[in-house]
């Protein structure tokens, strides 16, 4: 009898062993610091936001989240390093929309595909703002369109560089309004803004976080926001849809993704903890102060956004013959 009981117990242990081991492994994650790759240089608004979220997320996960800045090539250098990383949840990627939906279509030689990453959740979203110098005669989108049509090729718009979201937003504006406006690319947002302030360029689409100090100082004038609704921080600035150009509606975003084949249980844990951070009022408030709205999504929703927006930008890039190669 004793021998029979022993044999039965061993059989149960052997049957349950793998399940118990897997459950233990899942419960043990994370057991060491997590690296968050950010495809931008230190000191910018994206860097500030990443560190804000990483610091709070580390409390929920019980391990430090170390932000590592890997700038260059429109985010593709950082993307490539994450795509090669072990799928164990200890390397994460926090890109913005352009890294996943624009850069792969501009850099034809890139081996990194957006679909390669394992989506976790969106993190922030924000519209772009169309601004002009405070001395500009333009007070609305209609003013810009009227003057651009009256003087083809005379107006110009700045961007932080070829293939950036502000660049493609300007190209979309030109296409939808049938305008001939000159694109002036810069090496970053700071020199683009400086030349707008100096009157060297006429128009600039950019993120609110970059523009807010100059708007508050009265040095630049916002004409329109590309969001679906007016911004709480700029309630008097109408949307592009309100001004008769709904196809200019755009809300950019940042998201948290992982290397390919990262296990579902790790993705689920990361999503739950990140959503807790984003739903905390103090974090949401700090993000809002910087021109961002906290947002979250399911992995499936994020994957769909990447596919759909990628298709839109890919078509525009082909139509306008835009390339950085």
C-alpha positions in Angstrom: 0.0 0.0 0.0 2.8 2.4 0.9 4.6 1.6 -2.3 1.4 2.2 -4.4 0.9 5.6 -2.7 4.5 6.6 -3.3 4.3 5.7 -7.0 1.0 7.6 -7.4 2.5 10.7 -5.8 5.6 10.5 -8.0 3.3 10.3 -11.1 1.4 13.4 -10.0 4.7 15.3 -9.3 6.1 14.5 -12.7 2.8 15.5 -14.4 2.6 18.9 -12.6 6.3 19.6 -12.6 6.5 21.7 -15.8 3.4 23.7 -15.0 4.7 24.5 -11.5 8.0 25.5 -13.0 6.4 27.8 -15.6 4.2 29.4 -13.0 7.2 30.0 -10.7 9.2 31.6 -13.6 6.3 33.9 -14.4 5.9 34.9 -10.7 9.6 35.5 -10.5 9.6 38.2 -13.3 11.2 40.6 -12.9 14.2 39.4 -10.9 16.7 42.0 -12.1 16.8 45.5 -13.5 15.0 46.2 -16.8 16.6 48.2 -19.6 14.3 50.7 -21.5 15.8 51.7 -24.9 14.7 55.2 -26.0 15.5 56.3 -29.6 16.2 59.9 -28.6 19.0 62.0 -27.1 19.0 62.9 -23.4 17.4 66.1 -22.2 14.4 66.3 -24.6 10.8 66.0 -23.7 10.6 62.3 -24.8 13.6 61.6 -22.4 11.9 63.5 -19.5 8.6 61.5 -20.1 10.4 58.2 -20.4 12.3 58.7 -17.1 9.1 59.9 -15.3 7.2 56.7 -16.3 10.2 54.4 -15.8 10.7 55.7 -12.2 7.0 55.0 -11.3 6.8 51.7 -13.2 9.8 50.4 -11.2 7.8 50.7 -8.0 5.1 48.4 -9.4 7.5 45.9 -10.9 9.9 45.9 -7.9 13.0 46.4 -10.0 14.8 49.5 -11.4 14.0 50.5 -15.0 17.1 52.0 -16.6 16.5 54.3 -19.5 19.2 54.0 -22.2 19.3 56.7 -24.9 20.2 55.4 -28.4 19.6 58.2 -30.9 20.2 58.2 -34.6 18.8 57.0 -38.0 15.3 58.0 -37.2 15.2 55.5 -34.3 16.3 52.5 -36.4 19.6 52.1 -34.5 17.7 51.6 -31.3 15.0 49.5 -33.0 17.6 47.1 -34.4 19.2 46.6 -31.0 15.9 45.8 -29.4 14.9 43.5 -32.2 18.1 41.5 -31.5 17.6 41.4 -27.7 16.6 38.3 -25.8 12.8 38.0 -25.5 12.9 37.8 -21.7 11.3 41.0 -20.7 14.5 42.7 -19.6 14.9 44.9 -22.7 12.0 47.1 -23.7 11.6 49.8 -26.3 9.8 53.1 -25.9 9.6 54.7 -29.5 7.2 57.3 -30.8 4.8 56.7 -33.7 7.3 57.9 -36.4 9.9 55.2 -35.4 7.3 52.5 -36.0 5.2 53.9 -38.8 7.4 56.3 -40.8 11.1 55.4 -40.5 10.8 51.8 -41.8 9.2 53.1 -45.0 11.8 55.8 -45.5 14.9 53.7 -45.0 14.5 51.0 -47.6 17.6 49.2 -46.5 16.5 48.7 -42.9 15.9 45.1 -41.9 13.8 46.2 -38.9 10.0 45.8 -39.5 7.4 47.3 -37.1 5.6 44.0 -37.0 8.7 42.3 -35.5 8.1 43.9 -32.1 5.7 42.5 -29.5 3.3 45.3 -28.7 2.5 46.1 -25.0 0.6 49.4 -24.8 0.5 53.0 -25.9 1.8 55.4 -23.3 1.2 59.0 -24.4 -0.5 60.8 -27.2 -0.4 64.4 -28.5 -1.4 66.5 -31.5 0.8 68.8 -33.5 0.3 72.5 -33.5 0.7 74.7 -36.5 2.4 77.9 -35.5 3.7 81.1 -37.1 5.9 84.0 -35.9 3.9 86.5 -33.8 4.6 89.1 -36.4 3.1 87.0 -39.2 -0.1 88.3 -40.8 -1.7 84.8 -40.6 -4.5 84.3 -38.0 -6.0 81.0 -39.3 -5.5 78.1 -41.7 -7.7 80.0 -44.2 -5.2 82.9 -44.2 -2.3 80.6 -44.9 -4.1 78.8 -47.7 -5.2 82.0 -49.4 -1.8 83.6 -49.4 -0.1 80.3 -50.5 -2.4 80.1 -53.5 -1.9 83.8 -54.3 1.9 83.4 -54.2 2.8 79.8 -55.2 6.3 78.7 -54.0 6.8 81.8 -51.8 5.8 80.4 -48.4 8.0 77.9 -46.5 7.5 75.4 -43.7 10.2 74.1 -41.3 10.7 70.6 -40.0 13.2 68.9 -37.7 14.4 66.9 -40.7 13.3 64.7 -43.6 10.8 62.0 -42.7 9.9 63.4 -39.3 6.2 63.7 -38.4 6.2 67.5 -38.7 7.7 67.1 -42.2 5.0 64.6 -43.3 2.3 66.7 -41.7 3.5 69.7 -43.8 3.4 67.5 -46.9 -0.1 66.3 -46.0 -1.2 70.0 -45.7 0.3 70.8 -49.1 -1.5 67.8 -50.7 -4.9 68.3 -49.1 -5.0 72.1 -49.8 -3.2 71.8 -53.2 -0.5 74.2 -52.2 3.1 74.9 -53.4 5.0 75.5 -50.2 8.8 75.0 -49.8 10.0 72.5 -47.2 13.0 73.6 -45.2 14.5 70.7 -43.2 16.7 71.3 -40.1 18.9 69.1 -38.0 16.5 69.0 -35.0 13.6 71.0 -33.6 15.6 73.8 -31.9 17.2 75.3 -35.1 13.8 75.0 -36.9 12.1 76.9 -34.1 14.9 79.5 -34.0 14.4 80.2 -37.7 10.7 80.5 -37.3 11.3 83.0 -34.5 13.7 84.9 -36.7 11.4 85.0 -39.6 13.4 82.8 -42.0 10.5 80.4 -42.4 6.8 81.0 -42.3 5.2 77.9 -40.8 6.0 75.0 -38.4 4.1 72.0 -37.3 5.5 70.7 -34.0 4.6 69.0 -30.7 3.0 71.2 -28.0 5.8 70.4 -25.5 8.4 72.0 -27.8 6.3 75.1 -28.6 4.6 75.8 -25.3 7.2 78.1 -23.8 7.4 80.3 -26.9 3.6 80.4 -27.2 3.3 81.5 -23.6 5.9 84.2 -24.2 3.9 85.5 -27.1 6.7 85.0 -29.6 4.8 82.6 -31.8 1.1 82.3 -32.6 -0.7 79.0 -32.8 -3.2 78.7 -35.7 -4.5 75.1 -35.4 -4.1 71.9 -33.5 -4.3 68.6 -35.3 -6.0 66.7 -32.5 -9.6 65.4 -32.6 -10.5 68.0 -30.0 -9.1 71.3 -28.7 -6.3 71.1 -26.2 -7.0 72.0 -22.6 -3.9 74.1 -22.4 -4.8 76.0 -25.6 -8.6 76.2 -25.5 -8.8 79.1 -27.9 -6.9 77.4 -30.7 -9.3 75.6 -33.1 -8.7 72.2 -34.5 -7.9 71.6 -38.2 -11.3 69.9 -38.6 -13.1 73.0 -37.2 -11.3 75.0 -39.9 -12.5 72.8 -42.7 -9.5 70.4 -43.0 -10.4 67.2 -41.2 -7.9 65.1 -43.2 -5.1 66.9 -41.3 -6.3 65.4 -38.0 -3.4 63.6 -36.4 -2.6 62.5 -32.9 1.0 61.2 -32.5 1.9 58.8 -29.7 4.6 56.9 -28.0 4.3 53.2 -27.0 6.0 50.4 -25.1 7.0 47.3 -27.1 9.2 44.3 -26.5 11.5 42.2 -28.6 9.9 39.5 -30.9 8.6 36.4 -29.2 8.5 37.8 -25.7 6.2 35.5 -23.7 2.5 36.5 -23.3 2.6 36.3 -19.4 5.5 38.9 -19.3 3.6 41.2 -21.8 0.5 41.0 -19.7 2.4 41.9 -16.5 4.1 44.8 -18.1 0.8 46.1 -19.6 -1.1 45.9 -16.3 1.7 47.7 -14.4 2.1 50.4 -17.1 -1.6 51.0 -17.2 -1.6 51.6 -13.4 1.1 54.2 -13.8 -0.8 56.0 -16.6 -4.0 56.0 -14.7 -2.5 57.6 -11.6 -3.6 61.3 -11.5 -0.2 62.7 -10.5 1.5 61.1 -13.5 -1.3 62.1 -15.9 -1.1 65.6 -14.5 2.7 65.8 -15.0 2.4 64.5 -18.5 -0.3 67.0 -19.3 1.9 69.9 -18.1 4.4 68.8 -20.7 1.8 68.7 -23.5 1.2 64.9 -23.4 -2.0 62.9 -22.6 -1.6 59.6 -20.8 -3.2 56.8 -22.8 -3.2 53.1 -22.8 -4.3 50.3 -25.2 -4.3 46.6 -25.6 -1.5 45.0 -27.5 -4.0 44.2 -30.3 -5.1 47.9 -30.5 -1.5 49.0 -30.7 -0.6 46.5 -33.4 -3.6 47.8 -35.5 -2.5 51.4 -35.1 1.0 50.6 -36.3 -0.4 48.8 -39.4 -3.0 51.4 -40.3 -0.8 54.5 -39.8 2.1 52.8 -41.5 0.0 52.2 -44.5 -1.1 55.9 -44.6 2.5 57.2 -44.3 3.8 54.7 -46.7 1.4 55.9 -49.4 2.3 59.6 -48.7 6.0 58.8 -48.9 5.6 57.2 -52.3 3.3 59.9 -53.6 5.7 62.7 -52.6 8.8 60.7 -53.4 10.3 61.3 -50.0 13.5 59.4 -49.1 16.4 59.7 -46.7 18.6 57.0 -48.3 
